[in-house]
Amino acid sequence: MRKITVKVNEKDYLDFLLESNEHENTVEEQITEIIQYYVLIRRRRVKLKHISNETMDSHM
């Protein structure tokens, strides 16, 4: 597991904290959810691109 450190100004932190609280998450939990979402989208995009390339290759 890797540790990530992010520096943000106080206002941005408080805004993010409010957003996290609205979702009943800690800041760390909210960041983890955002990262998991990004990774999921990225993997799907790569998978779709791979499938698309296979489909195009089969038509040639």
N, CA, C and O atoms as CSV, one atom per row, in Angstrom:
chain,resi,resn,atom,element,x,y,z
A,1,MET,N,N,0.844,-1.172,0.000
A,1,MET,CA,C,0.000,0.000,0.000
A,1,MET,C,C,0.891,1.237,0.000
A,1,MET,O,O,1.955,1.256,0.618
A,2,ARG,N,N,0.440,2.250,-0.695
A,2,ARG,CA,C,1.198,3.505,-0.786
A,2,ARG,C,C,0.510,4.611,0.011
A,2,ARG,O,O,-0.708,4.600,0.192
A,3,LYS,N,N,1.294,5.545,0.474
A,3,LYS,CA,C,0.759,6.693,1.195
A,3,LYS,C,C,0.877,7.909,0.284
A,3,LYS,O,O,1.910,8.134,-0.345
A,4,ILE,N,N,-0.191,8.682,0.225
A,4,ILE,CA,C,-0.217,9.895,-0.599
A,4,ILE,C,C,-0.407,11.083,0.331
A,4,ILE,O,O,-1.272,11.068,1.207
A,5,THR,N,N,0.399,12.099,0.137
A,5,THR,CA,C,0.269,13.327,0.908
A,5,THR,C,C,-0.095,14.453,-0.054
A,5,THR,O,O,0.539,14.632,-1.094
A,6,VAL,N,N,-1.122,15.202,0.312
A,6,VAL,CA,C,-1.588,16.291,-0.543
A,6,VAL,C,C,-1.632,17.563,0.290
A,6,VAL,O,O,-2.136,17.571,1.413
A,7,LYS,N,N,-1.105,18.621,-0.269
A,7,LYS,CA,C,-1.165,19.911,0.423
A,7,LYS,C,C,-2.253,20.753,-0.237
A,7,LYS,O,O,-2.245,20.965,-1.450
A,8,VAL,N,N,-3.184,21.226,0.579
A,8,VAL,CA,C,-4.247,22.109,0.102
A,8,VAL,C,C,-4.377,23.273,1.065
A,8,VAL,O,O,-4.019,23.170,2.238
A,9,ASN,N,N,-4.889,24.372,0.556
A,9,ASN,CA,C,-5.066,25.512,1.458
A,9,ASN,C,C,-6.251,25.261,2.378
A,9,ASN,O,O,-7.054,24.356,2.152
A,10,GLU,N,N,-6.340,26.063,3.395
A,10,GLU,CA,C,-7.341,25.856,4.440
A,10,GLU,C,C,-8.769,25.889,3.892
A,10,GLU,O,O,-9.590,25.046,4.253
A,11,LYS,N,N,-9.065,26.849,3.031
A,11,LYS,CA,C,-10.413,26.966,2.475
A,11,LYS,C,C,-10.782,25.737,1.662
A,11,LYS,O,O,-11.884,25.209,1.812
A,12,ASP,N,N,-9.890,25.273,0.812
A,12,ASP,CA,C,-10.166,24.079,0.011
A,12,ASP,C,C,-10.362,22.861,0.905
A,12,ASP,O,O,-11.234,22.030,0.648
A,13,TYR,N,N,-9.559,22.758,1.943
A,13,TYR,CA,C,-9.709,21.637,2.867
A,13,TYR,C,C,-11.073,21.662,3.542
A,13,TYR,O,O,-11.752,20.639,3.623
A,14,LEU,N,N,-11.465,22.822,4.020
A,14,LEU,CA,C,-12.757,22.935,4.702
A,14,LEU,C,C,-13.917,22.648,3.749
A,14,LEU,O,O,-14.897,22.014,4.139
A,15,ASP,N,N,-13.810,23.110,2.510
A,15,ASP,CA,C,-14.838,22.803,1.507
A,15,ASP,C,C,-14.913,21.300,1.252
A,15,ASP,O,O,-15.999,20.727,1.163
A,16,PHE,N,N,-13.759,20.680,1.138
A,16,PHE,CA,C,-13.737,19.238,0.904
A,16,PHE,C,C,-14.250,18.481,2.124
A,16,PHE,O,O,-14.939,17.470,1.989
A,17,LEU,N,N,-13.916,18.967,3.300
A,17,LEU,CA,C,-14.411,18.357,4.530
A,17,LEU,C,C,-15.936,18.417,4.585
A,17,LEU,O,O,-16.584,17.440,4.962
A,18,LEU,N,N,-16.504,19.551,4.214
A,18,LEU,CA,C,-17.962,19.677,4.179
A,18,LEU,C,C,-18.572,18.683,3.190
A,18,LEU,O,O,-19.571,18.031,3.492
A,19,GLU,N,N,-17.975,18.576,2.030
A,19,GLU,CA,C,-18.447,17.622,1.027
A,19,GLU,C,C,-18.353,16.198,1.554
A,19,GLU,O,O,-19.284,15.410,1.385
A,20,SER,N,N,-17.260,15.870,2.178
A,20,SER,CA,C,-17.074,14.536,2.753
A,20,SER,C,C,-18.134,14.252,3.804
A,20,SER,O,O,-18.720,13.170,3.831
A,21,ASN,N,N,-18.373,15.218,4.657
A,21,ASN,CA,C,-19.367,15.043,5.717
A,21,ASN,C,C,-20.768,14.840,5.148
A,21,ASN,O,O,-21.562,14.084,5.707
A,22,GLU,N,N,-21.070,15.506,4.050
A,22,GLU,CA,C,-22.379,15.332,3.413
A,22,GLU,C,C,-22.579,13.892,2.946
A,22,GLU,O,O,-23.705,13.396,2.903
A,23,HIS,N,N,-21.484,13.230,2.599
A,23,HIS,CA,C,-21.542,11.831,2.169
A,23,HIS,C,C,-21.268,10.872,3.328
A,23,HIS,O,O,-21.112,9.666,3.141
A,24,GLU,N,N,-21.214,11.447,4.529
A,24,GLU,CA,C,-20.943,10.681,5.754
A,24,GLU,C,C,-19.617,9.926,5.683
A,24,GLU,O,O,-19.508,8.782,6.122
A,25,ASN,N,N,-18.624,10.590,5.124
A,25,ASN,CA,C,-17.268,10.044,5.017
A,25,ASN,C,C,-16.289,10.946,5.742
A,25,ASN,O,O,-16.545,12.130,5.959
A,26,THR,N,N,-15.162,10.359,6.111
A,26,THR,CA,C,-14.032,11.187,6.535
A,26,THR,C,C,-13.372,11.704,5.263
A,26,THR,O,O,-13.684,11.251,4.162
A,27,VAL,N,N,-12.472,12.640,5.424
A,27,VAL,CA,C,-11.734,13.146,4.264
A,27,VAL,C,C,-10.987,11.996,3.584
A,27,VAL,O,O,-10.982,11.888,2.358
A,28,GLU,N,N,-10.362,11.148,4.385
A,28,GLU,CA,C,-9.603,10.024,3.830
A,28,GLU,C,C,-10.514,9.066,3.064
A,28,GLU,O,O,-10.153,8.584,1.990
A,29,GLU,N,N,-11.689,8.793,3.617
A,29,GLU,CA,C,-12.639,7.901,2.941
A,29,GLU,C,C,-13.119,8.510,1.624
A,29,GLU,O,O,-13.259,7.809,0.622
A,30,GLN,N,N,-13.365,9.805,1.634
A,30,GLN,CA,C,-13.840,10.480,0.421
A,30,GLN,C,C,-12.765,10.452,-0.660
A,30,GLN,O,O,-13.067,10.202,-1.827
A,31,ILE,N,N,-11.535,10.701,-0.290
A,31,ILE,CA,C,-10.432,10.649,-1.254
A,31,ILE,C,C,-10.284,9.237,-1.799
A,31,ILE,O,O,-10.074,9.053,-2.998
A,32,THR,N,N,-10.392,8.246,-0.936
A,32,THR,CA,C,-10.305,6.852,-1.372
A,32,THR,C,C,-11.414,6.533,-2.368
A,32,THR,O,O,-11.161,5.866,-3.372
A,33,GLU,N,N,-12.629,6.991,-2.115
A,33,GLU,CA,C,-13.731,6.761,-3.047
A,33,GLU,C,C,-13.464,7.416,-4.392
A,33,GLU,O,O,-13.736,6.827,-5.439
A,34,ILE,N,N,-12.936,8.625,-4.368
A,34,ILE,CA,C,-12.632,9.338,-5.613
A,34,ILE,C,C,-11.581,8.570,-6.408
A,34,ILE,O,O,-11.713,8.406,-7.621
A,35,ILE,N,N,-10.552,8.107,-5.736
A,35,ILE,CA,C,-9.497,7.357,-6.414
A,35,ILE,C,C,-10.048,6.047,-6.973
A,35,ILE,O,O,-9.743,5.685,-8.109
A,36,GLN,N,N,-10.847,5.340,-6.195
A,36,GLN,CA,C,-11.436,4.080,-6.674
A,36,GLN,C,C,-12.324,4.317,-7.892
A,36,GLN,O,O,-12.315,3.526,-8.835
A,37,TYR,N,N,-13.082,5.395,-7.871
A,37,TYR,CA,C,-13.935,5.735,-9.009
A,37,TYR,C,C,-13.079,6.004,-10.247
A,37,TYR,O,O,-13.361,5.491,-11.329
A,38,TYR,N,N,-12.040,6.806,-10.079
A,38,TYR,CA,C,-11.160,7.127,-11.194
A,38,TYR,C,C,-10.537,5.856,-11.779
A,38,TYR,O,O,-10.511,5.678,-12.997
A,39,VAL,N,N,-10.045,4.989,-10.919
A,39,VAL,CA,C,-9.408,3.749,-11.370
A,39,VAL,C,C,-10.422,2.880,-12.114
A,39,VAL,O,O,-10.093,2.306,-13.152
A,40,LEU,N,N,-11.638,2.775,-11.605
A,40,LEU,CA,C,-12.683,1.997,-12.262
A,40,LEU,C,C,-12.969,2.546,-13.660
A,40,LEU,O,O,-13.034,1.784,-14.625
A,41,ILE,N,N,-13.139,3.853,-13.768
A,41,ILE,CA,C,-13.402,4.485,-15.068
A,41,ILE,C,C,-12.238,4.253,-16.012
A,41,ILE,O,O,-12.443,3.930,-17.182
A,42,ARG,N,N,-11.041,4.411,-15.527
A,42,ARG,CA,C,-9.840,4.213,-16.354
A,42,ARG,C,C,-9.774,2.769,-16.875
A,42,ARG,O,O,-9.510,2.546,-18.057
A,43,ARG,N,N,-10.010,1.803,-16.002
A,43,ARG,CA,C,-9.961,0.399,-16.411
A,43,ARG,C,C,-11.036,0.089,-17.437
A,43,ARG,O,O,-10.790,-0.649,-18.391
A,44,ARG,N,N,-12.219,0.643,-17.251
A,44,ARG,CA,C,-13.296,0.425,-18.229
A,44,ARG,C,C,-12.941,1.033,-19.576
A,44,ARG,O,O,-13.194,0.433,-20.620
A,45,ARG,N,N,-12.357,2.219,-19.551
A,45,ARG,CA,C,-11.968,2.895,-20.796
A,45,ARG,C,C,-10.941,2.056,-21.547
A,45,ARG,O,O,-11.051,1.877,-22.760
A,46,VAL,N,N,-9.949,1.544,-20.836
A,46,VAL,CA,C,-8.919,0.709,-21.452
A,46,VAL,C,C,-9.546,-0.571,-22.001
A,46,VAL,O,O,-9.214,-1.005,-23.104
A,47,LYS,N,N,-10.443,-1.170,-21.238
A,47,LYS,CA,C,-11.110,-2.401,-21.671
A,47,LYS,C,C,-11.937,-2.146,-22.929
A,47,LYS,O,O,-11.889,-2.935,-23.873
A,48,LEU,N,N,-12.692,-1.054,-22.947
A,48,LEU,CA,C,-13.497,-0.737,-24.118
A,48,LEU,C,C,-12.634,-0.456,-25.337
A,48,LEU,O,O,-12.977,-0.845,-26.453
A,49,LYS,N,N,-11.530,0.211,-25.124
A,49,LYS,CA,C,-10.615,0.492,-26.229
A,49,LYS,C,C,-10.068,-0.823,-26.777
A,49,LYS,O,O,-9.965,-1.000,-27.991
A,50,HIS,N,N,-9.721,-1.733,-25.889
A,50,HIS,CA,C,-9.192,-3.037,-26.298
A,50,HIS,C,C,-10.252,-3.816,-27.087
A,50,HIS,O,O,-9.945,-4.404,-28.124
A,51,ILE,N,N,-11.473,-3.819,-26.605
A,51,ILE,CA,C,-12.563,-4.517,-27.287
A,51,ILE,C,C,-12.823,-3.879,-28.648
A,51,ILE,O,O,-13.035,-4.579,-29.638
A,52,SER,N,N,-12.807,-2.563,-28.693
A,52,SER,CA,C,-13.024,-1.848,-29.951
A,52,SER,C,C,-11.937,-2.204,-30.974
A,52,SER,O,O,-12.228,-2.420,-32.150
A,53,ASN,N,N,-10.708,-2.261,-30.518
A,53,ASN,CA,C,-9.611,-2.612,-31.420
A,53,ASN,C,C,-9.752,-4.048,-31.918
A,53,ASN,O,O,-9.470,-4.326,-33.084
A,54,GLU,N,N,-10.177,-4.948,-31.067
A,54,GLU,CA,C,-10.383,-6.348,-31.484
A,54,GLU,C,C,-11.490,-6.437,-32.535
A,54,GLU,O,O,-11.381,-7.188,-33.504
A,55,THR,N,N,-12.544,-5.667,-32.331
A,55,THR,CA,C,-13.664,-5.671,-33.259
A,55,THR,C,C,-13.228,-5.135,-34.612
A,55,THR,O,O,-13.568,-5.698,-35.652
A,56,MET,N,N,-12.478,-4.052,-34.593
A,56,MET,CA,C,-11.990,-3.485,-35.852
A,56,MET,C,C,-11.054,-4.449,-36.572
A,56,MET,O,O,-11.105,-4.586,-37.794
A,57,ASP,N,N,-10.206,-5.111,-35.804
A,57,ASP,CA,C,-9.278,-6.076,-36.408
A,57,ASP,C,C,-10.018,-7.239,-37.035
A,57,ASP,O,O,-9.587,-7.747,-38.070
A,58,SER,N,N,-11.115,-7.676,-36.446
A,58,SER,CA,C,-11.844,-8.827,-36.977
A,58,SER,C,C,-12.583,-8.499,-38.257
A,58,SER,O,O,-12.949,-9.405,-39.006
A,59,HIS,N,N,-12.812,-7.205,-38.528
A,59,HIS,CA,C,-13.488,-6.798,-39.742
A,59,HIS,C,C,-12.547,-6.538,-40.894
A,59,HIS,O,O,-12.995,-6.189,-41.987
A,60,MET,N,N,-11.304,-6.694,-40.688
A,60,MET,CA,C,-10.333,-6.398,-41.759
A,60,MET,C,C,-9.980,-7.635,-42.502
A,60,MET,O,O,-9.179,-7.587,-43.436
